[in-house]
């Protein structure tokens, strides 16, 4: 789908499928939606938490979009008419489950026993020491903690969201789930969740990505999913997946992997990922009796970053730092640094920053971290940038690879190349922090999937 | 000491009872070291030769039954490191001191609060324990019989550990121990050496290096030096021998991190105790989940470490059935398998007396299994003991059956098991129809299968 710089809302996009008019009913996956839970945009009551999923501690204007899924001027629902109803019903269903005791308990149990939560908040002693030695100061230096999403089932944070949404899909009576994946992590997580809940699964993946992440493709197939290749990369796979969903609305659930897309996707995905930040708050309290000073996360579309940040949006004393992919350098034209050099436009159903040329055509992104290779970014992330609540920087391919190798050598943890971007930024960040500052980096995935890429890059001779 | 959610890390198991009526009375003299197992024509004070004599076997069985059917009286191991007639310390003189030192250090750690606290912290924050005890709903449904009855299947999720298998439990503990001693297992070892800043050398059979190229890269990425071994059949048993040779040469400065419950005393005991956290967590989780104990424990057996890790806690609970599943490779009659306890004979390998796959001349038979982790011609001495005592039952599963289970569990539960673990999962097909309604089975899900995806795809139509 192409887009212009600013698009007038409601204007039909070209290349949209025409649908037969039978689809105007408020039906998702052929199941009529009960209306009793249609509470307008109240995301949760102020009751104490159900099960052990902790609720937010503060209510501020940052915490939710408005009724139309807007975060400031970003977000929204730029979709053809046919999708407005299903999206509204999805939103209703989501609002319902947020307060449904049974759902929350099942989700909590699955997160604990199936995914392996809570993930540890690990003090990276040797990494901390490394930065102390470089800086050669007499003080203690900042302390670096890693939020170990790499230990989750399937090896990344993606499963938190895939599980929650698969449960919603099941409630809606959908037999079939479609998804699009870049690095393959979301695809694998979706395939796993669908296997667990016995649903059919079709994953769309760009041909370029299939080549780079072949072991993830094999995993998806083993888990019983069908993998369909799409010419191009993640953005093209996304478009194809959405087309497939629109063409099969009666039976199919579109499981979005990240915080982009039309409302309620950004909200839903962020909510499911926010368990990361909630756990972090509790663990920080236990470990040092306080809050983190700085949170650092890589930003592709923004799901792991929002998952960590969201809990702390209301805590002004907690700095939020996102790191995008600068690929071969911001001047090279081969990068995915949407917030650094992009402009505002509408893409995949929502208004946000995107990498576009003067004619509003989407630019092809690049990053060695395939999961960061997206020319857009979540609307909530755009809002956080514009409001100044979060800071965003970039790291190149080279810097990411070096950071990956450093963590492997110092801590025995091989991080995903995506997460390595966040780790790479520590080089610039740490010297600016005071002694004893607590830095929490979201180690959003493990790097087993990237070994082939790393082998190709070659290792410095000092390591062999 | 232990933070919430983590079992107390380990307690070296010293048998309470001083009675040892089931042991043979002959004093135990370690013969001089010979890298190859002794041929059966030699005479020993502890007999492999006599094992073939049926009349003796009957007498011994009587002895065993009369004195040894109460597990609480068993010494696991005794002060010589023997489990019944198995185990021991068949090593050259140069290693005796190192082994004694290791043993002393290990026992002292039981009361060392700092060590326990540090280990508990690492297991929790670095490894990611405790691992969940997961109720496998769709697998349970798969085994439900027509009348609606069937067992309940729980998976102990060691696959969720850092590095993807149970191996890390032992590796972190031994690395911590090594630091104090002023050395799906290579990756775990390289990992912990990186973490603790220790120089790491890993010996690997040249053939295995080819089969596991990605793991070799991982080890190097983690900073370890990987040395290929070309002698013999260039597989695990040769690499082990080479590692032991290196250790003998450098015993003053080097700690040998043995990956399984094999080898000379105190390794079988130590490695078991470091893995025992698996069983301890399971006991507590079972109590929480259903207010009782498991009815059946199932685990795959290569060297035997994950199985001992799960079983050890429950050996004294005689109502808990323990089942080990070995690799039958191409079939038990094909000669290409690794079913040591089913088809092996007693002998000495890598410093311990145990069952092993040997030919009539006492030469080690090259084992085969599609899963590298089960591809070992020996087995830990404690397993040999548990088998002979009848406390644990051992079966085997072919490559093909394991691959089927690999696919089945991936599809039913969305968890890709390691090919090793798949052997245990495959055995459920035979086991479950025999179990009463509501019997609770805990299977040790010892590792994740990401490493096996390429191999499996070759065989499976996906």
Contacts between the chains, C-beta under 8 A, distances in Angstrom:
chain1	res1	chain2	res2	distance
A	112	B	132	6.1
A	113	B	132	4.2
A	113	B	133	7.0
A	113	B	134	4.3
A	113	B	135	6.9
A	113	B	157	7.7
A	114	B	132	7.4
A	114	B	134	5.9
A	116	B	128	6.6
A	116	B	131	7.0
A	116	B	132	5.8
A	116	B	157	6.3
A	116	B	160	3.9
A	119	B	128	7.0
A	120	B	124	6.3
A	120	B	125	4.2
A	120	B	126	7.3
A	120	B	128	5.8
A	121	B	125	7.1
A	122	B	125	4.5
A	122	B	126	6.0
A	123	B	125	6.9
A	126	B	195	7.1
A	126	B	197	6.6
A	148	B	125	7.9
A	148	B	128	6.5
A	148	B	162	8.0
A	151	B	128	4.2
A	151	B	160	6.4
A	151	B	161	7.8
A	151	B	162	6.1
A	152	B	160	7.8
A	153	B	160	6.2
A	153	B	415	7.0
A	155	B	450	7.6
A	191	B	414	6.9
A	192	B	414	3.4
A	192	B	415	7.0
A	193	B	414	6.3
A	194	B	414	7.1
A	195	B	138	8.0
A	195	B	410	6.9
A	195	B	411	5.7
A	195	B	412	6.7
A	195	B	413	6.4
A	195	B	414	3.4
A	196	B	137	8.0
A	196	B	138	7.0
A	196	B	413	5.9
A	196	B	414	4.2
A	198	B	138	6.6
A	215	B	450	6.8
A	215	B	453	5.6
A	215	B	454	6.9
A	218	B	453	4.5
A	218	B	454	6.8
A	218	B	457	5.3
A	218	B	462	7.6
A	219	B	416	6.2
A	219	B	450	6.7
A	219	B	453	5.6
A	221	B	457	7.7
A	221	B	462	4.5
A	222	B	406	7.8
A	222	B	407	6.7
A	222	B	410	4.6
A	222	B	411	7.8
A	222	B	416	5.8
A	222	B	449	7.9
A	222	B	453	6.3
A	222	B	456	6.8
A	222	B	457	7.6
A	222	B	460	7.6
A	222	B	462	6.1
A	223	B	410	5.2
A	223	B	411	6.9
A	223	B	414	5.6
A	223	B	416	6.8
A	224	B	410	7.0
A	224	B	411	4.4
A	405	B	221	6.7
A	408	B	194	6.8
A	408	B	221	4.8
A	408	B	222	5.3
A	408	B	223	7.2
A	409	B	194	5.7
A	409	B	221	7.8
A	409	B	222	6.8
A	409	B	223	4.6
A	410	B	194	6.7
A	411	B	194	6.5
A	411	B	195	5.8
A	412	B	190	7.2
A	412	B	191	3.7
A	412	B	192	6.2
A	412	B	193	7.4
A	412	B	194	3.6
A	412	B	195	4.0
A	412	B	222	5.7
A	413	B	162	7.2
A	413	B	191	7.8
A	414	B	218	6.7
A	414	B	221	6.2
A	414	B	222	7.1
A	448	B	164	7.9
A	448	B	218	7.7
A	448	B	450	5.8
A	451	B	214	5.4
A	451	B	217	5.7
A	451	B	218	6.5
A	451	B	221	7.7
A	452	B	214	7.9
A	454	B	217	7.5
A	454	B	221	6.7
A	455	B	217	5.6
A	459	B	220	6.8
A	459	B	221	7.0
A	463	B	220	6.6
A	463	B	221	7.3
A	463	B	223	6.7
A	464	B	220	6.1
